[in-house]
Amino acid sequence: MKLLLLMIGLISATCSPLVGAAEAPKAAAATAGSATAPQLRVVTSLGSFTLELNAERAPLTVAHFLKYVDQGHYTGTIFHRVIANFVIQGGGFDSDYKIRPAPSKVVNESGNGLTNQRGTVGMARSQDPHGSDAQFYVNLYDNEALDPNKTRWGYAVFGKVVQGMDVVDQIGNVATGSRGPLKEDAPLKPVVIERIERVANP
């Protein structure tokens, strides 16, 4: 039951249960992205970490995420949901806990072979399997329960942390409680995403 509640807590903006069926069962985890995979630096009030996106396995999701990055959507947003040993989730609220509008959605690519392992990044979503807007999460743990199976959609993984996982873990261990419209799991001191920027691949 605890795991189910955590899964419900992950979805974007609401607390509705998962519904729908996956188009494909969970596949084996994919290998690391190529040297040409886009990399992004996530600069937060607690430090920075770098993401490598997998445009080969999740082309629609990567293009969708990069669009929001290039529009500056994430500047001044926060990690509004932090659950130790599970995920950190951000990109949907500003530091006053007001929703940052994000009208564009993306098709669910959760059957792409990438799994919700520790350090991977995925798209949060609403009850609608294709309801992912701009909110994303980073796995603090191997969360295979977020992967798709034959009876339900999963959460689409589209990249991984390649540098700064210690910063992600630090965010994952902040004190949480009730803030703004969120009744639990919100950092008591806002963890601000100062910007997300493209970086040159090493």
Order of alpha helices (4+ residues) and beta strands (2+ residues): alpha-beta-beta-alpha-beta-beta-beta-beta-beta-alpha-beta-beta-beta
